[in-house]
Amino acid sequence: MGLDIRLRNTVLDILASFLKDHDAIIIYFCDPFDGKGHKRYAKFNRWFNMIDHLTIEKHDRQVTVLDLKIDENDRLIRSEVVVYASILLRKTHLDYEAAIRIFHSGDIDKSGKV
């Protein structure tokens, strides 16, 4: 069994068990700064299709963020980067509707909304 398959199985087992045993919400993003964010996102989507979809749901969104860097000549370089984010939660979560609404809203201030 290859490393990728073992890693996949471990990650899926941990996520599925945690979400089934706890009233949790998991939000994650795929690090885009090495140019491989979309590949990570696509791979995890393939992995997620192996989880029991009867109890766990996944929503995705893409957010464009401003990346600021200083080059070797001390000049500020601005660029836009697409960040792929997802939320995982049980369909029966008490705050399901609010969590999905907030995740997709793009609001920066989440206080008092759940």
N, C-alpha and C positions, 0 to 999 in steps of 0.2 A: 504494500500500500504506500503510495507516494506521500510526500510531506504535505502537498496541497490538499489532498483528500483527508488526511488526518487533521489538519488545521481546520478545514471546513467542518468536519464532523464534530470537532471539539467546540468550535464557535456556535454551531447550530444547537448542540446539546445544551450548552450553558444558557443561551438566549431562550430557547423553548422552555427549559426547566424553570428558569428565573421568572419568566412572564406567566407561566401557568401557576407557580407557587406563590407569587406575590402580586399585589395590586400596584404594579409598577408601570412606568412609562419610560421608554428608552428613546432618546433622540441622539442621533449621531450624524456626523458629516464625514465626507471622504476628502482627505487632505489634498488640495489641488496644486500646491506650490511646487511640486516636482513634475507637473504636467501629466500625472497619472490618475487624477481624481476621477475622471469618467470611467477609466478601466476598473478602478476599485468599485465604483458604483455599479457597473454592469456585472462584475463578478458577484458582489453581494446579492444583487437581484436574482441571479441564477441560483445562488445558495438558498436564498429565502424561499424559493419555490419548493424546496424540500421540507419546509416546516409545515406542521399541521395548521392549515389555513382555517379550520373550523373555529378555532378559538383566538388566533392571533392575526392582527391586521397590520399592514404596513402602508404608510402614505409617504410620498416623495415630493420634494420641491427643489427647484434650482434657484439660487440666489446669486446675483451678480454683486460682487464687493469690489471696493477700490483697494488695490495693493500699492503700498508706498515703499520704495527702496531708494537707497543712496548708492550711486555708482562710484567707481574708483576716482572720479574727479569731484566728488562731493556734490553732485547734482541730484536733485530729487527726480525720481522716475515714477510716474503714476501709470498704472495699468489696471484694467478690469479683469477680474478672475471669476469664473463660474464655480460656485461651490454647490455640490450635490448633497442634500440633507434628507434624512428619513426619520420617521417616527414609528416605533413599534409599540403596540399595546393590545391588551385583550379587548375583544369586541364588547365584553360585559363590564369593562372598567366603569366605575361610578362617574367619572368625569370625562367619559369618552367624547361626547359632543363638544364640550368646551376645549378639550385638548386638541382635537382635530381643527376646530375653528381657529384657535390661537396659532397653531403650527402653520396653517395656511395664510394667516392674516398678515404676517410680516411685521406685526407690532414689536417694538423694541421693549416696551414696558409691559411685562406679564403680571405684575403685582395686582392682586385683587381680582383677577379674571377667572380663576378656577374656583 
